C-alpha cells in the first residue's frame, strides 16, 4: 500500500493530505504566516497566579498570554522570567496552554526562542517512509533539510479525488457507508454528532438487528472523520435508531476505531441517554475553527481569486471585503505575496462597510 504526503500550495496556507490506496488517511492546514505555535519555546514573564483557575498566566513576546497550569510544574513568582513551551494552540476563544521548561535562557524580556514543528513536520514524522509530494517551489524552500530528500515535485499535488475528499471536510454533514449520514455540530462546550439511519430502513432483518449492523458498519468511517477534522475535547455521539440498552454492544467497534488515531482518544462509555462520550486531546486548532474565522475566510477568498485570475490576461478582478476580512488581509502579507506569485497578478481590494464583517464579493467595476 503506497502512502504519500501531498502538499498543495494556496494563498497563505499549505493543504497537507496523507493518502494511500484506501483514500484520505490524515489532513492538516499549515499557515506559515499564522503559525499555531504548538511546540514553540518562549521566554515569558510571569503574571498573577489565578488560584480559582489552578494556574498562572504568562505574558509572551507577541502581546498574548498563555496559561501555565499548576500541574505543569512549580508555580513561578509574579514578575519572574520563565521558559515555557506551547503544548496546546490558542483555540475556542482561549489562549495557549503552556508547560514549564528548564534551561539557561530564562533571564531577559519575553521572547520567542524557537519555533516548534510545523503540521508538515509532524505528519512527516508520523509517516517516515512516505514521499512528500509538492506542487510549488515555495514549499520546498520551507522544508527543513532533513525532509528534502523525500521531496517530489509535480504540477498538481491534489488530484480531483483528493481535492473532493478534502473539500468535503468543511461540510458538517458526512456521508457514511450503508446510506447513513452524520451531522457534526461544534459548540463552545463540546462537539455533538448525530447519526441518521439510511440503508437500515430497507433492511429486511429485525429492526434492532438491522440498526446495530448499520451503526457498526458506519462507525469506523465516522470516527475517522474526527481525526481528519481534528475534532477535540469532549465529543458526544448519538448513534442511529438503536435501543439504549443495546448500544453497549458497539463499545468494541468504537474502541477499535479510536485506536487508529495517534492522539488515542478515550471512549468513556454511554450516558444514561445512550450518548457515546469520547475525549480527544486538544493540541492544534480544529479544522472548522480554522475555516470559519476571518483569517480562514480571507484565505478562501484569495484562493478563489487566484483560481479565477491565474493565467488570465489583462486586469484581474478586484475585491470588496468586510471589516474583519480587511483586517485579516492586512495582518497576513505572506498570503498576499502568495496570491501574487500563484496568479501573476497583484490582488487589490477595498473595504465595503455595507458587507457583513466576513463578507466579500467581486468588484464589478474592476472585472476584466
C-alpha positions as a Markdown table, in Angstrom:
| # | Residue | x | y | z |
|---|---|---|---|---|
| 1 | Unk | 0.0 | 0.0 | 0.0 |
| 2 | Unk | 1.6 | 3.3 | -1.2 |
| 3 | Unk | 1.4 | 6.1 | 1.3 |
| 4 | Unk | 2.1 | 9.7 | 0.2 |
| 5 | Unk | 2.1 | 13.1 | 1.9 |
| 6 | Unk | 0.7 | 15.6 | -0.6 |
| 7 | Unk | 1.3 | 19.3 | 0.0 |
| 8 | Unk | -0.8 | 21.6 | -2.2 |
| 9 | Unk | 0.1 | 25.3 | -2.2 |
| 10 | Unk | -2.6 | 28.0 | -1.8 |
| 11 | Unk | -2.5 | 31.7 | -0.7 |
| 12 | Unk | -1.4 | 31.8 | 2.9 |
| 13 | Unk | -1.6 | 28.1 | 3.5 |
| 14 | Unk | -0.4 | 24.7 | 2.5 |
| 15 | Unk | -3.0 | 22.0 | 2.5 |
| 16 | Unk | -1.5 | 18.6 | 3.5 |
| 17 | Unk | -3.2 | 15.3 | 2.8 |
| 18 | Unk | -1.8 | 11.9 | 3.6 |
| 19 | Unk | -3.2 | 9.3 | 1.2 |
| 20 | Unk | -2.9 | 5.7 | 0.4 |
| 21 | Unk | -4.8 | 3.2 | -1.7 |
| 22 | Unk | -7.8 | 3.4 | 0.7 |
| 23 | Unk | -8.2 | 7.2 | 0.4 |
| 24 | Unk | -7.5 | 10.0 | 2.8 |
| 25 | Unk | -5.6 | 9.0 | 5.9 |
| 26 | Unk | -4.8 | 12.3 | 7.5 |
| 27 | Unk | -5.2 | 16.0 | 6.8 |
| 28 | Unk | -3.9 | 19.3 | 8.1 |
| 29 | Unk | -3.6 | 23.0 | 7.2 |
| 30 | Unk | -0.2 | 24.8 | 7.6 |
| 31 | Unk | -0.3 | 28.6 | 7.6 |
| 32 | Unk | 3.3 | 29.8 | 7.6 |
| 33 | Unk | 2.2 | 33.5 | 8.1 |
| 34 | Unk | -0.1 | 32.5 | 11.1 |
| 35 | Unk | 1.7 | 29.6 | 12.8 |
| 36 | Unk | -0.4 | 27.9 | 15.5 |
| 37 | Unk | 2.5 | 28.0 | 17.9 |
| 38 | Unk | 2.4 | 24.3 | 19.0 |
| 39 | Unk | 5.9 | 23.4 | 20.3 |
| 40 | Unk | 7.2 | 26.9 | 20.3 |
| 41 | Unk | 9.7 | 27.7 | 23.1 |
| 42 | Unk | 9.2 | 31.1 | 24.8 |
| 43 | Unk | 10.8 | 33.2 | 27.5 |
| 44 | Unk | 7.8 | 34.7 | 29.2 |
| 45 | Unk | 7.0 | 37.0 | 32.1 |
| 46 | Unk | 5.0 | 35.6 | 35.0 |
| 47 | Unk | 1.7 | 37.3 | 35.6 |
| 48 | Unk | -0.6 | 36.9 | 38.6 |
| 49 | Unk | -1.4 | 33.4 | 39.8 |
| 50 | Unk | -5.1 | 32.5 | 39.5 |
| 51 | Unk | -5.9 | 30.1 | 42.3 |
| 52 | Unk | -9.5 | 29.7 | 41.0 |
| 53 | Unk | -8.2 | 28.5 | 37.7 |
| 54 | Unk | -5.4 | 26.4 | 39.1 |
| 55 | Unk | -2.6 | 28.1 | 37.3 |
| 56 | Unk | -0.7 | 31.3 | 36.2 |
| 57 | Unk | -0.9 | 33.5 | 33.1 |
| 58 | Unk | 2.4 | 34.0 | 31.4 |
| 59 | Unk | 2.9 | 37.1 | 29.2 |
| 60 | Unk | 4.5 | 36.3 | 25.8 |
| 61 | Unk | 6.5 | 38.4 | 23.4 |
| 62 | Unk | 3.7 | 38.8 | 20.9 |
| 63 | Unk | 1.5 | 40.5 | 23.5 |
| 64 | Unk | -0.7 | 37.5 | 24.2 |
| 65 | Unk | -0.7 | 35.4 | 27.4 |
| 66 | Unk | -0.6 | 31.7 | 27.8 |
| 67 | Unk | -1.8 | 29.6 | 30.7 |
| 68 | Unk | 0.6 | 27.6 | 32.8 |
| 69 | Unk | -1.3 | 25.1 | 35.0 |
| 70 | Unk | -0.1 | 24.4 | 38.5 |
| 71 | Unk | 0.2 | 20.7 | 37.4 |
| 72 | Unk | 2.8 | 21.7 | 34.8 |
| 73 | Unk | 5.4 | 22.4 | 37.5 |
| 74 | Unk | 6.3 | 24.7 | 40.4 |
| 75 | Unk | 4.4 | 28.0 | 40.1 |
| 76 | Unk | 6.8 | 30.8 | 39.3 |
| 77 | Unk | 6.8 | 34.1 | 41.2 |
| 78 | Unk | 5.0 | 37.0 | 39.7 |
| 79 | Unk | 7.3 | 39.2 | 37.6 |
| 80 | Unk | 9.9 | 36.4 | 37.1 |
| 81 | Unk | 11.1 | 35.4 | 33.7 |
| 82 | Unk | 10.3 | 31.8 | 32.9 |
| 83 | Unk | 10.9 | 29.3 | 30.0 |
| 84 | Unk | 7.7 | 27.8 | 28.7 |
| 85 | Unk | 6.7 | 25.6 | 25.7 |
| 86 | Unk | 3.3 | 25.7 | 24.0 |
| 87 | Unk | 1.5 | 22.4 | 24.3 |
| 88 | Unk | -1.9 | 23.5 | 23.0 |
| 89 | Unk | -2.5 | 26.2 | 20.5 |
| 90 | Unk | -5.0 | 29.0 | 21.2 |
| 91 | Unk | -8.4 | 27.8 | 20.2 |
| 92 | Unk | -12.1 | 28.0 | 21.3 |
| 93 | Unk | -11.6 | 31.6 | 22.5 |
| 94 | Unk | -8.9 | 30.5 | 24.9 |
| 95 | Unk | -5.2 | 31.3 | 24.9 |
| 96 | Unk | -2.3 | 28.9 | 24.5 |
| 97 | Unk | -1.7 | 26.2 | 27.1 |
| 98 | Unk | 1.9 | 26.0 | 28.4 |
| 99 | Unk | 4.3 | 23.8 | 30.2 |
| 100 | Unk | 7.4 | 24.9 | 32.1 |
| 101 | Unk | 10.9 | 24.2 | 30.6 |
| 102 | Unk | 14.3 | 24.2 | 32.2 |
| 103 | Unk | 17.3 | 25.9 | 30.6 |
| 104 | Unk | 19.8 | 28.7 | 30.8 |
| 105 | Unk | 17.9 | 31.3 | 28.7 |
| 106 | Unk | 15.4 | 32.3 | 31.4 |
| 107 | Unk | 16.8 | 35.7 | 32.1 |
| 108 | Unk | 15.6 | 38.6 | 29.9 |
| 109 | Unk | 12.5 | 40.1 | 28.4 |
| 110 | Unk | 9.8 | 38.0 | 26.8 |
| 111 | Unk | 11.0 | 36.4 | 23.5 |
| 112 | Unk | 10.2 | 33.6 | 21.1 |
| 113 | Unk | 13.3 | 31.4 | 21.3 |
| 114 | Unk | 12.5 | 28.6 | 18.9 |
| 115 | Unk | 9.7 | 27.5 | 16.7 |
| 116 | Unk | 8.0 | 24.2 | 17.1 |
| 117 | Unk | 7.4 | 21.6 | 14.4 |
| 118 | Unk | 5.0 | 22.6 | 11.6 |
| 119 | Unk | 2.0 | 20.4 | 10.7 |
| 120 | Unk | 4.0 | 19.1 | 7.8 |
| 121 | Unk | 6.9 | 18.3 | 10.1 |
| 122 | Unk | 4.5 | 16.4 | 12.3 |
| 123 | Unk | 3.0 | 14.4 | 9.5 |
| 124 | Unk | 6.4 | 13.6 | 8.0 |
| 125 | Unk | 7.5 | 12.2 | 11.4 |
| 126 | Unk | 4.3 | 10.2 | 11.7 |
| 127 | Unk | 4.7 | 8.7 | 8.2 |
| 128 | Unk | 8.5 | 8.4 | 8.0 |
| 129 | Unk | 8.6 | 6.3 | 4.8 |
| 130 | Unk | 6.1 | 8.4 | 2.8 |
| 131 | Unk | 7.4 | 10.7 | 0.0 |
| 132 | Unk | 6.5 | 14.4 | 0.3 |
| 133 | Unk | 4.8 | 15.5 | -3.0 |
| 134 | Unk | 4.7 | 19.2 | -3.6 |
| 135 | Unk | 3.5 | 21.5 | -6.4 |
| 136 | Unk | 5.3 | 24.7 | -5.5 |
| 137 | Unk | 8.9 | 25.6 | -5.1 |
| 138 | Unk | 8.0 | 27.8 | -2.2 |
| 139 | Unk | 7.1 | 24.7 | -0.2 |
| 140 | Unk | 10.5 | 23.2 | -0.9 |
| 141 | Unk | 12.1 | 26.4 | 0.5 |
| 142 | Unk | 10.2 | 26.0 | 3.8 |
| 143 | Unk | 11.1 | 22.3 | 4.3 |
| 144 | Unk | 13.9 | 21.5 | 6.8 |
| 145 | Unk | 17.0 | 20.0 | 5.2 |
| 146 | Unk | 16.2 | 16.6 | 6.7 |
| 147 | Unk | 13.0 | 16.3 | 4.7 |
| 148 | Unk | 14.2 | 17.4 | 1.3 |
| 149 | Unk | 15.5 | 14.0 | 0.2 |
| 150 | Unk | 11.9 | 12.8 | 0.4 |
| 151 | Unk | 10.5 | 15.6 | -1.8 |
| 152 | Unk | 8.9 | 15.0 | -5.2 |
| 153 | Unk | 7.8 | 17.9 | -7.4 |
| 154 | Unk | 4.7 | 17.6 | -9.5 |
| 155 | Unk | 2.5 | 20.1 | -11.4 |
| 156 | Unk | -0.5 | 19.4 | -9.1 |
| 157 | Unk | -0.3 | 17.8 | -5.7 |
| 158 | Unk | -4.0 | 17.0 | -5.3 |
| 159 | Unk | -5.9 | 15.0 | -7.9 |
| 160 | Unk | -9.6 | 15.5 | -8.3 |
| 161 | Unk | -10.5 | 12.7 | -5.8 |
| 162 | Unk | -8.2 | 14.1 | -3.1 |
| 163 | Unk | -9.5 | 17.6 | -3.8 |
| 164 | Unk | -13.0 | 16.5 | -3.3 |
| 165 | Unk | -12.3 | 14.5 | -0.2 |
| 166 | Unk | -10.5 | 17.4 | 1.4 |
| 167 | Unk | -13.3 | 19.9 | 0.4 |
| 168 | Unk | -15.9 | 17.6 | 2.0 |
| 169 | Unk | -14.2 | 18.1 | 5.4 |
| 170 | Unk | -15.8 | 21.5 | 5.5 |
| 171 | Unk | -19.3 | 20.1 | 5.3 |
| 172 | Unk | -20.9 | 19.4 | 8.6 |
| 173 | Unk | -22.9 | 16.5 | 7.1 |
| 174 | Unk | -20.9 | 13.3 | 6.4 |
| 175 | Unk | -22.0 | 10.6 | 4.1 |
| 176 | Unk | -21.3 | 7.2 | 5.6 |
| 177 | Unk | -21.4 | 3.5 | 4.5 |
| 178 | Unk | -24.8 | 1.9 | 4.1 |
| 179 | Unk | -26.5 | 5.1 | 3.1 |
| 180 | Unk | -26.2 | 6.5 | 6.6 |
| 181 | Unk | -25.0 | 10.0 | 7.4 |
| 182 | Unk | -24.0 | 12.1 | 10.4 |
| 183 | Unk | -24.3 | 15.8 | 11.3 |
| 184 | Unk | -21.4 | 17.3 | 13.2 |
| 185 | Unk | -22.2 | 20.4 | 15.3 |
| 186 | Unk | -19.3 | 22.0 | 17.3 |
| 187 | Unk | -20.3 | 24.1 | 20.3 |
| 188 | Unk | -18.2 | 26.0 | 22.8 |
| 189 | Unk | -18.7 | 23.2 | 25.3 |
| 190 | Unk | -18.4 | 20.1 | 23.2 |
| 191 | Unk | -18.8 | 18.6 | 19.7 |
| 192 | Unk | -22.2 | 16.9 | 19.1 |
| 193 | Unk | -22.5 | 14.2 | 16.4 |
| 194 | Unk | -25.9 | 12.8 | 15.4 |
| 195 | Unk | -26.1 | 9.7 | 13.2 |
| 196 | Unk | -29.0 | 9.2 | 10.9 |
| 197 | Unk | -30.2 | 5.9 | 9.5 |
| 198 | Unk | -30.3 | 5.2 | 5.8 |
| 199 | Unk | -29.9 | 1.7 | 4.4 |
| 200 | Unk | -31.1 | 0.2 | 7.6 |
| 201 | Unk | -34.7 | 1.3 | 6.8 |
| 202 | Unk | -34.7 | -1.1 | 3.8 |
| 203 | Unk | -33.1 | -4.0 | 5.6 |
| 204 | Unk | -35.4 | -7.0 | 5.9 |
| 205 | Unk | -33.9 | -8.1 | 9.2 |
| 206 | Unk | -35.5 | -7.3 | 12.5 |
| 207 | Unk | -35.3 | -3.5 | 13.2 |
| 208 | Unk | -32.8 | -3.7 | 16.1 |
| 209 | Unk | -30.6 | -6.2 | 14.3 |
| 210 | Unk | -30.5 | -4.0 | 11.2 |
| 211 | Unk | -29.8 | -0.9 | 13.1 |
| 212 | Unk | -27.0 | -2.5 | 15.0 |
| 213 | Unk | -25.4 | -3.7 | 11.8 |
| 214 | Unk | -25.8 | -0.3 | 10.1 |
| 215 | Unk | -24.2 | 1.6 | 13.0 |
| 216 | Unk | -21.4 | -1.0 | 13.4 |
| 217 | Unk | -20.5 | -0.7 | 9.7 |
| 218 | Unk | -20.7 | 3.2 | 9.6 |
| 219 | Unk | -18.9 | 4.0 | 12.9 |
| 220 | Unk | -15.3 | 3.4 | 11.7 |
| 221 | Unk | -15.7 | 5.9 | 8.8 |
| 222 | Unk | -17.4 | 8.4 | 11.1 |
| 223 | Unk | -14.7 | 8.1 | 13.8 |
| 224 | Unk | -12.0 | 8.6 | 11.2 |
| 225 | Unk | -13.7 | 11.9 | 10.4 |
| 226 | Unk | -12.8 | 13.0 | 14.0 |
| 227 | Unk | -9.2 | 12.6 | 13.1 |
| 228 | Unk | -9.4 | 14.2 | 9.7 |
| 229 | Unk | -11.3 | 17.3 | 11.1 |
| 230 | Unk | -9.2 | 17.3 | 14.2 |
| 231 | Unk | -12.3 | 17.4 | 16.4 |
| 232 | Unk | -11.1 | 17.5 | 20.0 |
| 233 | Unk | -12.1 | 17.9 | 23.6 |
| 234 | Unk | -15.5 | 16.4 | 24.7 |
| 235 | Unk | -17.3 | 14.7 | 21.9 |
| 236 | Unk | -20.8 | 13.2 | 22.3 |
| 237 | Unk | -22.2 | 10.8 | 19.6 |
| 238 | Unk | -25.8 | 9.7 | 19.2 |
| 239 | Unk | -26.0 | 6.5 | 17.1 |
| 240 | Unk | -29.0 | 5.9 | 14.9 |
| 241 | Unk | -32.2 | 4.2 | 15.9 |
| 242 | Unk | -30.7 | 1.7 | 18.4 |
| 243 | Unk | -32.3 | 1.0 | 21.8 |
| 244 | Unk | -30.2 | 2.4 | 24.6 |
| 245 | Unk | -29.7 | -1.0 | 26.3 |
| 246 | Unk | -28.2 | -2.4 | 23.0 |
| 247 | Unk | -25.7 | 0.4 | 22.5 |
| 248 | Unk | -23.1 | -1.1 | 24.8 |
| 249 | Unk | -22.5 | -3.8 | 22.1 |
| 250 | Unk | -20.9 | -1.1 | 20.0 |
| 251 | Unk | -18.1 | -0.5 | 22.5 |
| 252 | Unk | -15.6 | -2.8 | 20.8 |
| 253 | Unk | -16.3 | -1.2 | 17.4 |
| 254 | Unk | -15.8 | 2.3 | 18.8 |
| 255 | Unk | -12.6 | 1.5 | 20.8 |
| 256 | Unk | -11.1 | -0.3 | 17.8 |
| 257 | Unk | -11.7 | 2.7 | 15.5 |
| 258 | Unk | -10.3 | 5.2 | 18.1 |
| 259 | Unk | -7.2 | 3.1 | 18.5 |
| 260 | Unk | -6.2 | 4.0 | 14.9 |
| 261 | Unk | -5.9 | 7.7 | 15.9 |
| 262 | Unk | -2.4 | 8.8 | 17.0 |
| 263 | Unk | -3.9 | 11.0 | 19.7 |
| 264 | Unk | -5.5 | 7.9 | 21.3 |
| 265 | Unk | -9.0 | 9.3 | 22.1 |
| 266 | Unk | -10.7 | 7.7 | 25.1 |
| 267 | Unk | -14.1 | 6.2 | 24.9 |
| 268 | Unk | -15.7 | 7.0 | 28.3 |
| 269 | Unk | -18.9 | 4.9 | 27.8 |
| 270 | Unk | -22.5 | 5.6 | 27.2 |
| 271 | Unk | -24.6 | 8.1 | 29.2 |
| 272 | Unk | -28.0 | 7.3 | 30.6 |
| 273 | Unk | -29.4 | 8.8 | 27.4 |
| 274 | Unk | -27.4 | 6.5 | 25.3 |
| 275 | Unk | -24.9 | 9.1 | 24.1 |
| 276 | Unk | -21.3 | 7.8 | 23.4 |
| 277 | Unk | -18.8 | 10.0 | 25.2 |
| 278 | Unk | -15.3 | 10.5 | 23.7 |
| 279 | Unk | -12.5 | 12.6 | 24.9 |
| 280 | Unk | -9.7 | 13.6 | 22.5 |
| 281 | Unk | -6.7 | 15.7 | 23.4 |
| 282 | Unk | -6.7 | 19.3 | 22.2 |
| 283 | Unk | -3.4 | 20.3 | 20.5 |
| 284 | Unk | -3.8 | 22.1 | 17.2 |
| 285 | Unk | -6.9 | 24.1 | 16.3 |
| 286 | Unk | -9.8 | 22.1 | 14.8 |
| 287 | Unk | -10.4 | 22.4 | 11.1 |
| 288 | Unk | -13.8 | 24.0 | 11.5 |
| 289 | Unk | -12.3 | 26.8 | 13.6 |
| 290 | Unk | -9.5 | 27.4 | 11.0 |
| 291 | Unk | -12.0 | 27.6 | 8.2 |
| 292 | Unk | -14.7 | 29.7 | 9.9 |
| 293 | Unk | -12.7 | 32.6 | 11.4 |
| 294 | Unk | -11.8 | 35.8 | 9.5 |
| 295 | Unk | -8.3 | 34.6 | 8.6 |
| 296 | Unk | -9.7 | 31.4 | 7.1 |
| 297 | Unk | -12.4 | 33.2 | 5.2 |
| 298 | Unk | -9.8 | 35.6 | 3.8 |
| 299 | Unk | -7.7 | 32.8 | 2.6 |
| 300 | Unk | -10.7 | 31.1 | 0.9 |
| 301 | Unk | -11.4 | 34.4 | -0.8 |
| 302 | Unk | -7.8 | 34.7 | -2.1 |
| 303 | Unk | -7.8 | 31.1 | -3.2 |
| 304 | Unk | -11.0 | 31.7 | -5.3 |
| 305 | Unk | -9.4 | 34.9 | -6.7 |
| 306 | Unk | -6.2 | 33.0 | -7.7 |
| 307 | Unk | -8.2 | 30.3 | -9.4 |
| 308 | Unk | -10.1 | 32.9 | -11.4 |
| 309 | Unk | -7.1 | 35.1 | -12.2 |
| 310 | Unk | -4.2 | 32.8 | -12.8 |
| 311 | Unk | -3.1 | 32.7 | -16.4 |
| 312 | Unk | -5.7 | 35.3 | -17.5 |
| 313 | Unk | -4.5 | 38.3 | -19.5 |
| 314 | Unk | -5.5 | 41.9 | -18.6 |
| 315 | Unk | -6.6 | 43.4 | -15.4 |
| 316 | Unk | -7.7 | 40.9 | -12.7 |
| 317 | Unk | -11.0 | 41.3 | -10.9 |
| 318 | Unk | -10.9 | 43.5 | -7.8 |
| 319 | Unk | -12.5 | 42.6 | -4.4 |
| 320 | Unk | -14.7 | 44.2 | -2.0 |
| 321 | Unk | -14.4 | 43.0 | 1.6 |
| 322 | Unk | -16.0 | 43.4 | 5.0 |
| 323 | Unk | -14.2 | 44.9 | 8.0 |
| 324 | Unk | -12.9 | 41.6 | 9.5 |
| 325 | Unk | -11.6 | 40.4 | 6.2 |
| 326 | Unk | -9.8 | 43.7 | 5.6 |
| 327 | Unk | -8.1 | 43.3 | 8.9 |
| 328 | Unk | -7.2 | 39.7 | 8.3 |
| 329 | Unk | -5.6 | 40.6 | 4.9 |
| 330 | Unk | -3.6 | 43.4 | 6.5 |
| 331 | Unk | -2.3 | 41.0 | 9.1 |
| 332 | Unk | -1.1 | 38.4 | 6.6 |
| 333 | Unk | 1.2 | 39.9 | 4.0 |
| 334 | Unk | 2.5 | 36.4 | 3.2 |
| 335 | Unk | -0.9 | 35.4 | 1.9 |
| 336 | Unk | -0.9 | 38.5 | -0.4 |
| 337 | Unk | 2.6 | 37.6 | -1.7 |
| 338 | Unk | 1.4 | 34.0 | -2.3 |
| 339 | Unk | -1.6 | 35.2 | -4.3 |
| 340 | Unk | 0.7 | 37.4 | -6.5 |
| 341 | Unk | 3.1 | 34.5 | -7.1 |
| 342 | Unk | 0.5 | 31.9 | -7.8 |
| 343 | Unk | -1.6 | 34.1 | -10.1 |
| 344 | Unk | 0.8 | 36.5 | -11.7 |
| 345 | Unk | -1.4 | 39.4 | -10.6 |
| 346 | Unk | -1.4 | 41.7 | -7.6 |
| 347 | Unk | -4.6 | 41.3 | -5.6 |
| 348 | Unk | -6.5 | 44.5 | -5.0 |
| 349 | Unk | -9.4 | 45.0 | -2.6 |
| 350 | Unk | -11.3 | 47.8 | -1.0 |
| 351 | Unk | -13.3 | 48.0 | 2.2 |
| 352 | Unk | -17.1 | 47.9 | 1.9 |
| 353 | Unk | -18.8 | 48.7 | 5.2 |
| 354 | Unk | -22.1 | 47.6 | 3.7 |
| 355 | Unk | -20.9 | 44.0 | 3.6 |
| 356 | Unk | -21.0 | 41.7 | 6.7 |
| 357 | Unk | -17.7 | 41.7 | 8.6 |
| 358 | Unk | -16.6 | 38.4 | 7.0 |
| 359 | Unk | -18.4 | 39.1 | 3.7 |
| 360 | Unk | -16.8 | 39.6 | 0.3 |
| 361 | Unk | -17.6 | 39.9 | -3.3 |
| 362 | Unk | -16.0 | 40.7 | -6.6 |
| 363 | Unk | -15.9 | 44.3 | -7.5 |
| 364 | Unk | -18.0 | 44.8 | -10.7 |
| 365 | Unk | -16.1 | 48.0 | -11.6 |
| 366 | Unk | -12.8 | 46.0 | -11.9 |
| 367 | Unk | -13.8 | 42.9 | -13.7 |
| 368 | Unk | -11.7 | 42.3 | -16.8 |
